[in-house]
């Protein structure tokens, strides 16, 4: 296990990776981390600052300067922001001007921290520097990959800390990276065991969420080196959701334990974001503008494989765009430039979605009704910009036309089947009873009808009504809503939850459908009571819907309503998503 950890550490980068792990490690060792890495702020050589006692010794201040990988001659004294430059800044500026007053009387330990080894050509210069500058209350320590790996193994991964079998699951997950489904299965078992914290003390919950963070970072590093990040992507979603199930218990509190859990959750979120962005940058973005490029890249054994994968990629692409939009909305009015930068990123995702659809015809006919989840995530993102309204209408109308034709000719129409084996044999041509059973219910068609109503598209709305009356009179058009048990199960998928609105009235006017759908939203308060919504992390709901295959809550569409007064007297004013 130590070799696994050391190899992981040596592959980490400084910004956002090695410096994301170190504060949690120091806190787990009992130190108080008073200074964490920051971007765009002057640090005077110190990446992490901590204070406390190690191994029963006197209380000291520990100042860390961090470099990724091995400490080479270039990293020591020839690069911009070299280690020697950082050490001089600590000695010349940080200690005298930035060290908190309450710690000035304590001994100071300056720690040279790297994920790999200190190479032999560097050692004479490093030891000479240390000898010249060790004086009075100032001393130096080397924290290389070996030491970090030992500390991580001792403080995070001891047998008495990890649940039985957790180490085995981590090893198996890493060993099976080239088989992403197997790797994810083992990692999921690991995360479920670590997140089972109901009977644990606050301190053990902190340890558990930090262990989850560390394990995800390890998996990320290994999958990145193997150039196969599928397992990391799925594991990143799962870890983020399970971590929130712990973090939500302390959200909004300002005591020591909640702050520690918030820090660990932020580390997991950082890993999740980097995994998602890197996965899409390597596998999707370069190919969206090329005709059939992604369809060909799937290399499936049949058209079903292409269809399933493309809708999956569509959902992932849209979800990352939603996170960019969410980040833009979090900036205060005084940071208009940074807000606009994130909105530009969100628009980049919108353009990529439109290119993906136009260059891959498989995306105009889902094979599963459940692929409406990915469609709804993509449409939600596109709808943020009113300029995309025609693109949304054209895409959804094309889906309707293709589905109608496929159904009438016993082609590959959207069905409620989920088993891959069953989908391989779908459809059974000429079998009307099979066709009726395979379309017994739908969330896809009522979703399209709802967007037609929201966008005030009479033509598209009429197409859904005609499809229902001409071919799908037996089909129960449904909408899904969270219920009072959703908070308990949403993030961990620990049980079934939610309620269904059956027999959506697409045979009536658009206004009637809007009144029915959003009136139900107004009457049910369970969505607003979800912790991810209450504490401003609502995209976690979208992550959970994509990962666990749940319809997107319709409350997220309320911000796109034309006017509450046109819908129902009880409706609230439109809210931005």
N, C-alpha and C positions, 0 to 999 in steps of 0.2 A: 504493500500500500504506500509506503514511503517513496518508492521509486515512481509510482503513478503520480503522486502529489508533486514530486520534484520535476518530473517531465512537464506537468501542467504549469507549474510556476515559471519554468524557463521559457515557456511559449507566450506568457502574458506580456502585454504592452503596459507601459507606465500609466498613461492617462485612461481613466475609466475602467481599468482592469486590475492591475496589481495594487494600485492605490485604493481600489474599491474593496479589496479583500482585507488589507492590512488593518484598517480601523476596527473591523469586527473581531479580528484575531486578538488585537490588543485589549479590546473590551472584554473578550472571553477570558483573557489572562488576568483580569482584575484591574487593569489600568483605566484611568478616566481619560478618554480622548477629548481634548478640548479644542483641537484644530483639525479639521478635515480638508481634503483637497478641494480647491476651488478653481474655477475657470475665469480668466479675465481679471483676477485680483493679484496684487503683489504678494509674494510669499516669502521673499528673502531667503530662498534656499530650503525652507521647511515645507515638505509635502504633508506630513502628519505630525501633530504634536500631542503628547500624552504625558500624564503624571501619575505616579503611584509606586507601589512596592512590588518587586519581583522576588520570588523565592525567599520571602521573609526578610529581605534586606531593608535598608532605609528608603524612605520615599524620595524619588528622584524625578527629574524632568527628562523625558525621552523625545529627542528631536530627530525625525526621520527624513532623509533625502533618498529618493527612490529612483532606480534605473532599471529598465526591463532587461531580461536576459542576462548574459555574461557581462562583467565589467571589463571592457577592453581598453586599450590605450587611447583610442579615439573618444570613448565615453568618459574616460578619466580626465583628459585635459586638452582636447582639441575641438570637440564639438561645441556648438552653441548650447548653453545651459549644461555644461559638463559637470561631473561630480565635484571636481576641484573648485570650480566656480561657485557651485551651490554651497560647499563647505565654507568657502571664504565669506559668502554672504551671510551665512549663519553666524560666523564668528564676528564679522565686522558690523552687521546691522541687526539681525534678528534678536540676538541675546540682549543687546544694549537698548533696543528701542521697541521691540514687539513682544518680548516675553511678558506674560501677565504679571502684574505686581505681586500677586500672592504667591508666585513661584520663584521669585528672584533669590530667595535665601537658600534654595535647594540645590543640590548637586545636579549637574547637567550632563547627560549622556547623548552624544551625537552619534546616530546610528546610520551607517552606510548600508543601504538595503538594496539587494538585487535578486531577481528571480533565479539566476543561474549561479555561476562561480566567479570569483575574482581571479582573473587569469594571471599566470606567473609573471609576464612582462610588466604588469601593472603593480605587482606587490611591493617592490622596493620603493617606488615613488609614494605609494599609499602609506607604507609603514613609516617612511621618512616624514611625511606630512603629519601623521598622528603623533610621532615623537616630538616634533617641533611645537605642536599646538596643545598637547596634553599638559595642562597647568592648572593649579588651584582646584576649583570645583568642576572643571571641564575635562571630560574623558570621552573616549570613542569606543564603539563596538561595531563589529562586522555582522550583518544579518544577511547571509547568503542563502541560496536555495536549499542547502542541506539543513540549515538552522530553521528556516521557515517551514520546511516540510516536517521536521520533528515537532515544532510547536503546533502546527496544524493537526498532526496526528495525535498529539497529547491532549490538545484542548478542544478539538472538534470531533475526532474520530476514534476515541478510545472505545474499547469493547463495552465498558460499563456505561457509556453515553449513547452509543448507537443501539437501536432495537436489534434484536436477534435477526440475522440474515441481511441486514442493511448493507454491510460491507460487500457481501456476496452479490447483492443486486447491483451495486455500483460497478464492481469488477465486470460482471456479465454485461451490463449496459455498455461499458467502454469496449469490451471485446467484440460486441455485435454491431458496431457502428455501421459496417457495410450492409447490415440487414436492419434498416431503420425501424421496422415494426417490432422486431424482437428487442432491439435496444431500448425503444420507448416503453415496451411492456415491463422490462426490468426496472427502468428508471421510475416508471409510474408506481410500481410496487414500493420502491424506496421512498418516494415522496409521500405516498399514503401512510406509510409507517411513521415517518418523521412528523407528519402533520396531525397525527392522532394525539392531541394535547389536552383534551378535556379534563383528564384527571391529573394533569401536571401542575406544578407550581409556576409562578410567573418566571422565575429564573430559568427553569427548565424549558419553558416556552421560548424564551430568548435564545437559548442554546439550540433548540430545534429549528427555528427559522434561520439561524445563522448556518446551521448544517445544511439546510436546504439550499441556501445561497451558495455555499462552497461547492456542493455537489453539482449544481447547475453550471457554475463557472468551469469546473473540471470537465464536464461533458462538452461544453461549448469549445474549450480549447482543443480537446481531442478531435471533435468533429471538424473543426476548422482546419486542423492539420491534415485530416484525412480527406478534405474537400468533399465531404458528404454531410450536410448540415440538417438533413431531414429529421433525424432523431432529436437533435437539439431544438429545432423549431417546435415540434410537438411537445417536447419536455418543458420548453420555456413557457408555453401557454399554461400547461398543467401546474408547474411550480408557482407561477404568478398567481393563479387562482387559489391554490391551496395556501399560499403565503398570505393572501388577503383574508382568508377565513380565520387566520390567527391575528393579523394586524388589525382587522376591523373591531376586534374585542377591545382594543386600546386606542382607537382612532380618536383624535381630538383631545387626548390627555397630555399633560406636560410633565409627568413625573419621569423618574429614571428609567423604569422598565418600558413604558410606552415609547420613550425616545430611542431606546436601544432597538426595540422591535421596528420602529419606523426606519431606522438606519439600515437594518437588515433587509426590510422590504424594498427600500430604495435601491439597494445593491442588486436584488433579484430583478427589479424592474429595469435597471440599467442593462443587466445581462440579457433579459428578454428583448429589449429594444435593439441591442446590437445584433443579436441572433437574427431577429426578423428583418432588420434593414440589410444585413449582409446576405442573408438567404435570397432576398428579392433582388438585390443588386447583382448577385452572381448568376442567378438562375432565370430571372424573369425580365427585368428591365432591358437588358441588351437585345431581347428578341421580340418585344411586343409590336414593333413596327414592321416586322418581316412577315410576309404572308405565309401562313401555315408553319411558321418556324417552331412555335411551342407545341403545336399539335404533332409535328414530326418528332420533336425532342422527347416526347413521352415514351416513344418506342414500345407502345403497348401491343399486346397480342391481338387486339381487336378494337373496334371503334368505341366499345364501352369503356375501355381503359382511358382512351383519349378524353371522352366526355367527362368521366369522373374526375380526372386530374385537372382539366382546364377549369371546371367550376370551383374546384378546391383552390387553385391558384388565384382565381378571381376574388374569392373571399379573403384570402390572405393579403392580396394587393390592396383591396378596399379597406381592410381593417387597419393596415399601417397608415393609410391616408387619414382615417378617422382619428388615430392617435396624433397625427400632425395637426389636424384641426383642433383637437382638444388642447394641445400645448399652446397653440396660438391664442385660444380664448383665455388662457390662464395669465397671460402677460397683462400687467396694469396699463392704464392709458399712457403713462409716461414712457413706455417702451414700445412705441409704435413700430420702430424699425425691426425689432426682433419679432414682434407679432406678425408683421408683413412677411418676414423671411419664412416663418413657419407656414403661413397661408400659401406662400408660393410653393412650398414643398407639397402641401395638400393638393394644389392645383396640378402639380406634376403627376401625382397619383391619379387624379381624375383623367388627365390626358392619356396616361398609360392604360387605364381601364378601357377607355374608348378605342384605343389602338388594339388592345387585346381582343376586344369583341369583333372589331371590323376585320381583323386578320385571321380569325379562327372561327369558322362557321359553326363549329360544334356548340358554341355559346349561344346560339339562337334556338336551341331545342334541348332543354334538360331531359334526362332520362328518368330522374327520380323527382318526385314531388318535393322531397326534402332539400333539393338544390335551390329551392326558393329562399333558403337561409342565406346562401352566398349572393343570390340576386338582390335580396333586400339590403344586405350590407353595402353592395356596390351602388344601388340606386340611392340609398341614404346619402352616401358621400357625394355622388353626382348632383343631387338635389340642392346641396348647399349653395351652388352657383346657379342662378336662374338661367344663365346662358346655356345650360346643359338640358333644358327641358325638352327640346326637340329630340335630342339624342336619346333621352330616357324613353320618350313616347315611341320613337321609331324602333328601339330595341324590344321593348315590351310588346308592341304590336306585332313585330316579327315573330316573337315567341308564340303569341296567340295563333297567328296564321299557320305556323309550322305544326303546332300541337293539334289544331283542328284538322289539318290535312292528315297528319299521322294517325289520329284517332279514327277518322272516317275510312282510312285505307288499311287499318290494322298494322300500321307501321310502328316505329319506336316512340310511342306517345309517353308523356310523363306518367309514372305509376307510383303506387305507394309501397312497392317492394323495396327491401333494403339489403337482402342477402345477395352477395355477389353471384352466387351460383344461380339464384332465381333470375337475376338481371341478365345473365348470359343467355337464358332461354326466352327472355321477353322480346317481343310479344308472341303469343300463340295465335298464329294467323287464322282467321275465320271462326274463332271461338268467341262468340258473343258473351257467354257467361263468364269466361275468364276475363275478358275486357271489362266487364261490369265490376267484377270483384277487384281488379287491379286499379280501378279508379273509384273506389268506394268513398273516399274522402279526399279533400285537397286544401292545402294552405297556399298553393301557388296561384291559382286563378283568383281567389278573393283578394290576395295581395295585389295582383295586377289591377283588379277593379278598384281597390282602395287608392292606389297611386293615380289611376285615371281620374278618380273623383278629386283627389288632392290637387292634381295638376289641371283640373277642369278640362279634361280631354274627353269630349262627348263621343268621338268616334271609337276610341279604345274602350270606353266603358260599354258601348253598345256591342262591341265584339265579344266581351266577356258574357254579357247577358244572353247574346245569341248562342254562344257555345254551351251555356248552361241549359237553355231551353231546347236546343236542337239535339244535343248529344249527351249531356251530363245531368239529366233530370234526377238520376239515382244518386248523384255524388253530393256528399255533405260538405259544403263550403264552410270552412272553419277559420277562426282566429284564436290565438293563444294569448293568455294573460297570466302574469305572476299571481300567486295567491299568498295566503298567510304563512305557508311553509316554504316559500321560495328562498327566503334569506338563509334558512338552515341548509338547504341543499344546492343552491345555485352554483356555488364556487367549487364544491367538491363532488357534485353529482352523486351524493350519498343516498339519494332516494328520489322517487318521482314527486313532482310538484307542479303547480300551475293549474289553471282552469281553462276550459274551452268554450268559446261562443260559437254555437252550432247554427247552421242554416243561415249564413249571412245573406242579407236581402239584396243581392245583386240584380234581382228581377225588378227592383223598384228604382226610384230616382237616385242620383248621386248624393243629393242632400240627405235622403233617408239612410243611405249606407253610412255616410259620415256621422250622422246623428247616432246611429246604432253603435258604430265602432268607438267613436270618441266619447259618446255618452257613457259607455261602459268604462272607459278610461277614467272619466270624471267620478264615476261611482265607486271605483275600486282604488284604494289608497296604497295598495301593497307595493306598487312599483316605487313610489316615493319613499317608502320605508326601507327599501333595500340599502344596506350600508354603503355600497359602492356609489349609489346615487346621493345619499345624504352627505357623504364626505367628499363629493366632487370627483370621484373616480369612475364615472358612469361608463367609459369605454370597456371596463372590466366586464360589464354585462354583455357587450358585444363579443368579447373574447370567449366568455362562457357559452354563449349561443353558438358561436362557430365551432368551438372545441367539442361541446357535448351535443351538438346538433339539435338546438331548440330554436323555434321561430323568434325573430327579433320582437321584443315588446313594442306594442303599437304606441305606447306613451312617447317613444322616441320620435314618432312622426308628428306629434302635436304641433311642433314648431312650424310645420309646413302648411298648416291649415290657412285657408284664405282669410276667414273671419269667423270668430266664434259665434257671432250673432246669426250668421247664415246657416249655422249647423244646428245648434240647440240652445235654448235659453239657459241651460245649466252649464254650458261649456265655459271653461276659463279662457282668458285671452291667450293667443298663441305664445308659446315659449320657444326660444331658440334652443336647438339641441346642444 
